[in-house]
Amino acid sequence: MDLTFSDSDLSFRQEVIAFLNTEYPSDIKEKQDKRITLDKEEIVRWQKILHQKGWFAINWPTEFSGYTELSVTEKYILQEELAKANTPTAIPFGVGMCAPVIYSFGTEEQKEKHLPSILNSDVWWCQGYSEPGSGSDLASLKTKAELKGDKYVVNGAKTWTTLAQHADWIFCLVRTETTSIKQEGISFLLIDMKSPGIEVKPIITIDGSHEVNMVYFDNVEVPQENLIGEEGQGWNIAKFLLAHERSGIAGIAALKRELNRLKELSSEIPLGESTLLEDPQFRSKIEETEIELTATEFTELRTLAAMSQGGSPGAESSILKIKGTELQQTISELFVEMLGYYAHPFYLENEIGSNETVGPDYAAPVMPHYLNYRKVTIYGGSNEIQRNVISKAILGL
């Protein structure tokens, strides 16, 4: 794998930088830099800007995106520069998860109906996989879909449904048949969130945010043409989708930005006659993290190279998921260690529960970010499960 940048690659990097300098909205950038949660309109606005440039659905086949195809190196450069500029991360459920399923397994009618609206960020998708009691053991799901005439009637519940409060559609795994092998009898349905019988209830997480939800289905009618593939094919489709999801969870470019920020800030914190960055113990932790990050980045590049040749992410996606999420947690922990008591979220006297803090302005979001990132080793398939996936795929165990 040759990572030497050609003249055209360097020219492309300058194009990306120039684009960001002129097209990245200042109001969105300000909120991003302050770690203030963006609203739906702001996220959609940024995704539309990327789409107009041809840099949104960069992993789609060009026949569906209409983009000029980027090389693996150009994709790497683009993601790196977007992360350096701290642009919003694209919401993956439509563009990175549901769309690959539709253009790989869907009918022509399904492609024509859904892909353009996903590409233009006109329709917001969410994912209906996990259920109460069926998280890592996804095949034990119980949400049932019974075919009655030309419609499925869906009953059950999904949990930890990210951003379902904004969603127009949800893609769901449902049980269309009860079999002795639990991976069988599962199907993949597309469901309009405006359908009667759907109720969304918020789950407020430990960092105080409303990011995930419960979604209830009470006799929800879904047209039969919303079935992707064939009945009972859902488990294989789910594995295909999860491989794409896990490849994107690592967030290598963003990790590089955060690690550089950690080094910069710790170099400004006095510690005796030197700085925190010069403290041997703290610096050793940063250096160890940087080595792990570099190794993970090369694994990601190898995966991208394989995908560019028509392959699909395999065990590498699980490796990236494990290492990327562990690094996300490690860096969030180092930020807390760097700030010490300034990272405490409940610090103001007589204001128990306040998320305000004393100290530098950048301290306020550090603890909520740390708490929120406790989840990353669980979603997309827990890291414990990923180790089983790797052992089966590579070692045949």
C-alpha positions in Angstrom: 0.0 0.0 0.0 1.7 3.2 -1.2 0.8 6.2 1.0 3.1 8.7 -0.8 1.0 11.7 -1.9 1.1 12.5 -5.6 0.9 16.1 -7.0 -2.7 15.5 -7.7 -3.3 14.3 -4.1 -1.7 17.5 -2.8 -3.7 19.6 -5.1 -6.9 17.8 -3.9 -5.9 18.6 -0.3 -5.7 22.3 -1.2 -9.1 22.1 -2.9 -10.6 20.6 0.3 -9.0 23.3 2.5 -10.1 26.1 0.2 -13.7 24.6 0.2 -13.8 24.5 4.0 -12.5 28.1 4.3 -15.3 29.4 2.2 -18.2 27.0 2.6 -18.1 25.8 6.2 -20.8 27.9 7.9 -19.3 30.0 10.7 -22.4 29.5 13.0 -22.0 25.7 12.7 -18.3 25.8 13.2 -18.7 28.0 16.4 -21.1 25.4 17.9 -18.9 22.5 16.9 -15.7 24.1 18.5 -17.6 24.7 21.7 -19.1 21.2 21.7 -22.6 22.5 21.6 -25.1 20.0 20.2 -26.3 20.9 16.7 -29.9 20.8 15.9 -31.4 18.8 13.0 -31.5 21.8 10.6 -27.8 22.5 11.1 -26.7 19.0 10.5 -28.9 18.7 7.3 -27.6 22.1 6.1 -24.0 20.9 6.3 -24.8 17.5 4.7 -26.5 19.3 1.8 -23.4 21.5 1.3 -21.2 18.4 1.1 -23.6 16.7 -1.3 -23.6 19.7 -3.7 -19.8 19.4 -3.8 -20.0 15.7 -4.4 -18.4 14.8 -1.0 -21.2 13.4 1.0 -21.9 9.8 -0.1 -18.3 9.2 -1.1 -18.5 5.4 -0.6 -21.6 4.9 -2.8 -21.2 3.5 -6.3 -21.1 6.4 -8.8 -24.2 5.1 -10.6 -26.2 5.9 -7.5 -24.4 9.0 -6.2 -23.7 10.7 -9.5 -20.3 11.9 -8.0 -16.9 11.9 -9.6 -15.3 8.9 -8.0 -12.6 9.7 -5.4 -9.5 7.5 -5.0 -8.8 5.8 -1.7 -6.2 8.4 -1.0 -8.5 11.3 -1.8 -11.2 9.8 0.5 -8.5 9.6 3.2 -7.5 13.3 2.6 -11.1 14.5 2.6 -11.9 12.8 5.9 -8.7 14.0 7.5 -9.3 17.6 6.5 -13.0 17.5 7.5 -11.9 16.3 10.9 -9.2 18.9 11.2 -11.8 21.6 10.6 -14.1 19.9 13.2 -17.0 19.7 10.8 -20.2 17.8 11.9 -20.0 14.0 11.4 -22.5 12.9 8.8 -25.5 11.1 10.4 -24.7 7.5 9.2 -28.1 5.8 9.4 -29.3 6.9 5.9 -26.1 7.5 3.9 -23.8 4.9 5.4 -26.1 2.1 6.6 -29.6 2.0 5.0 -28.5 3.2 1.5 -25.9 0.4 1.0 -28.6 -2.1 1.9 -31.1 -0.6 -0.5 -28.7 -0.4 -3.5 -27.3 -3.9 -2.7 -30.5 -5.8 -1.9 -33.4 -3.6 -2.9 -35.7 -3.5 -5.9 -35.4 -0.9 -8.6 -38.5 0.7 -7.2 -37.0 0.9 -3.7 -33.8 2.4 -5.1 -35.7 5.1 -7.0 -37.9 5.9 -4.1 -35.3 6.1 -1.3 -31.8 6.8 -2.6 -32.3 10.3 -3.9 -33.9 11.5 -0.7 -31.1 10.0 1.4 -28.5 11.5 -0.9 -30.0 15.0 -0.6 -30.6 14.6 3.2 -34.4 15.2 2.7 -35.3 12.1 4.7 -33.8 11.3 8.1 -33.4 7.7 9.0 -32.9 5.8 12.3 -32.0 2.2 13.1 -34.4 -0.3 14.7 -32.2 -3.2 15.8 -31.7 -3.4 19.6 -34.7 -4.4 21.8 -35.2 -4.6 25.5 -33.4 -7.9 26.2 -32.0 -8.2 22.7 -28.9 -6.1 22.5 -25.7 -7.9 21.8 -27.8 -11.1 21.3 -29.5 -9.4 18.4 -30.9 -12.6 16.9 -33.2 -13.0 20.0 -35.3 -10.0 18.9 -39.0 -10.4 19.3 -40.6 -7.5 17.4 -43.1 -9.4 15.2 -44.3 -8.6 11.7 -47.3 -10.7 10.4 -48.3 -10.5 6.7 -52.0 -9.8 6.4 -53.0 -9.3 2.8 -50.6 -6.9 1.2 -49.4 -5.4 4.5 -47.2 -6.4 7.5 -48.6 -5.7 10.9 -45.8 -4.9 13.3 -45.9 -5.1 17.1 -43.0 -4.8 19.5 -40.4 -2.3 20.7 -36.9 -1.1 19.8 -34.5 0.6 22.3 -31.4 2.8 22.2 -32.8 4.2 18.9 -30.4 7.1 18.1 -32.0 10.3 17.1 -35.4 8.7 16.5 -37.0 11.9 17.7 -35.9 13.5 14.4 -36.5 10.5 12.1 -38.8 10.3 9.1 -38.2 6.6 8.5 -36.7 3.6 10.4 -35.2 0.5 9.0 -36.0 -2.5 11.3 -35.2 -6.1 11.9 -38.5 -7.9 12.6 -39.4 -11.5 13.1 -41.6 -12.8 10.3 -41.3 -16.5 11.4 -40.5 -18.3 14.6 -37.9 -21.1 14.0 -35.7 -23.3 16.1 -32.7 -21.4 14.8 -33.1 -17.8 16.0 -31.1 -16.3 13.2 -33.7 -17.6 10.7 -37.1 -16.0 10.3 -35.8 -12.4 10.6 -36.7 -9.9 7.9 -35.6 -6.3 7.0 -38.4 -3.7 6.8 -38.5 0.0 6.0 -41.1 1.8 8.1 -42.5 5.3 7.8 -42.2 6.9 11.2 -45.5 8.8 10.6 -47.4 5.5 10.5 -50.2 5.2 13.0 -49.2 3.1 16.0 -45.6 4.3 16.4 -44.7 6.0 19.6 -41.2 7.5 20.4 -40.2 8.1 24.1 -36.9 9.7 25.0 -34.2 8.0 27.1 -32.1 10.6 28.9 -28.5 9.3 29.2 -26.1 9.8 32.1 -24.5 12.9 30.5 -28.0 14.6 30.5 -28.6 14.5 26.7 -31.5 13.2 24.7 -29.8 11.2 22.0 -31.5 7.8 22.2 -35.1 6.6 22.5 -37.6 3.8 22.9 -39.7 3.2 19.8 -43.0 1.3 20.3 -45.0 -0.4 17.5 -48.7 -1.1 18.1 -50.3 -2.8 15.2 -48.3 -0.7 12.7 -49.2 -1.4 9.1 -46.3 -1.5 6.7 -46.8 -2.1 2.9 -45.4 -5.4 1.7 -43.2 -3.6 -0.9 -41.2 -2.1 2.0 -39.6 -5.5 2.6 -35.9 -5.5 1.6 -34.8 -8.8 -0.1 -36.8 -11.8 0.8 -38.5 -12.9 4.0 -36.1 -14.5 6.3 -33.1 -12.8 4.6 -32.8 -10.2 7.3 -30.0 -11.7 9.3 -27.6 -11.8 6.4 -28.6 -8.2 5.5 -28.1 -7.2 9.1 -24.5 -8.6 9.1 -23.8 -6.8 5.8 -25.0 -3.5 7.3 -23.2 -3.9 10.6 -19.9 -4.5 8.8 -20.4 -1.1 7.1 -21.4 0.5 10.4 -18.4 -0.8 12.3 -16.0 0.4 9.7 -17.2 4.0 10.3 -17.4 3.9 14.1 -13.6 4.1 14.7 -13.5 7.8 13.6 -9.7 7.8 13.1 -9.5 11.3 11.6 -11.5 12.8 14.5 -9.3 11.0 17.0 -6.2 12.5 15.5 -7.7 16.0 15.9 -8.7 15.3 19.5 -5.2 13.9 20.4 -3.5 16.9 18.8 -5.9 19.2 20.8 -5.0 17.3 24.0 -1.3 17.8 23.4 -1.7 21.4 22.6 -3.8 22.2 25.8 -1.6 20.1 28.1 1.4 22.0 26.8 -0.2 25.2 28.2 -0.9 23.8 31.7 1.9 24.6 34.2 3.3 21.8 36.3 6.0 23.1 38.6 8.7 24.6 36.3 7.5 22.7 33.2 4.1 21.8 31.8 1.8 18.8 32.1 2.8 17.6 28.6 6.4 17.3 29.8 5.4 15.2 32.8 6.9 11.8 32.1 3.8 9.8 33.2 1.3 11.9 31.3 3.4 12.2 28.2 4.0 8.4 28.2 0.2 7.9 28.1 -0.2 10.3 25.2 2.7 8.6 23.3 1.2 5.1 23.9 -2.2 6.4 22.6 -0.6 7.9 19.5 1.2 4.7 18.6 -2.1 2.7 19.0 -3.9 5.4 16.9 -1.3 5.2 14.1 -1.6 1.4 13.9 -5.4 1.6 13.8 -5.2 4.2 11.0 -3.1 1.9 8.8 -5.7 -0.9 9.4 -8.4 1.5 8.2 -6.4 2.4 5.1 -6.0 -1.2 4.3 -9.7 -1.7 4.6 -10.5 1.3 2.4 -8.0 -0.1 -0.2 -9.8 -3.5 -0.2 -13.2 -1.8 -0.6 -12.0 0.3 -3.5 -11.2 -3.0 -5.3 -14.8 -4.1 -4.9 -14.4 -5.9 -1.6 -16.5 -5.6 1.5 -15.3 -4.9 5.0 -14.7 -8.2 6.8 -13.0 -8.9 10.1 -11.1 -5.6 9.7 -14.3 -3.8 10.5 -14.5 -5.5 13.9 -10.8 -4.7 14.6 -11.4 -1.1 13.7 -14.5 -1.0 15.9 -12.6 -2.4 18.9 -9.5 -0.3 18.6 -11.3 2.9 17.5 -13.8 2.9 20.4 -11.1 2.0 23.0 -9.1 4.9 21.7 -12.1 7.2 21.9 -12.6 6.3 25.6 -8.8 6.6 26.3 -8.6 10.1 24.9 -11.8 11.2 26.7 -10.2 9.9 29.9 -7.0 11.8 29.3 -8.9 15.0 28.9 -10.5 14.4 32.3 -7.0 13.6 33.8 -5.6 16.7 32.3 -8.3 19.0 33.8 -8.5 17.3 37.2 -11.2 18.8 39.4 -12.0 21.4 36.6 -13.6 18.5 34.7 -16.1 18.0 37.5 -19.6 18.6 36.1 -21.3 19.5 39.4 -19.0 22.1 40.8 -20.9 25.3 41.5 -21.6 25.9 45.2 -25.3 25.4 46.0 -26.0 24.3 42.5 -25.9 20.5 42.6 -26.7 19.2 39.1 -25.3 22.1 37.2 -23.2 21.3 34.2 -21.4 24.6 34.4 -17.8 24.6 35.8 -15.0 26.8 36.9 -11.7 26.9 35.1 -11.1 27.3 31.3 -14.0 27.5 28.9 -13.1 24.2 27.2 -13.5 22.3 30.5 -17.3 22.4 30.6 -18.1 19.7 28.0 -15.2 17.4 29.0 -17.1 15.4 31.6 -20.4 15.0 29.6 -18.2 13.9 26.7 -16.4 11.4 28.9 -19.7 10.0 30.2 -21.3 9.8 26.8 -18.4 7.8 25.4 -18.9 5.0 27.9 -21.3 3.6 25.3 -19.0 3.4 22.3 -17.6 0.0 23.1 -21.2 -1.3 23.2 -23.1 0.0 20.2 -22.6 -1.5 16.8 -22.1 -4.8 18.5 -20.2 -4.8 21.8 -16.4 -5.2 21.7 -16.8 -8.6 23.4 -18.9 -9.8 20.5 -16.5 -8.3 18.0 -13.7 -10.5 19.4 -15.9 -13.5 18.8 -16.5 -12.3 15.2 -12.7 -11.9 14.6 -11.9 -15.3 16.1 -14.5 -17.0 13.8 -13.6 -15.1 10.7 -9.8 -15.3 11.0 -9.0 -18.3 13.2 -12.1 -20.4 12.3 -13.0 -20.9 15.9 
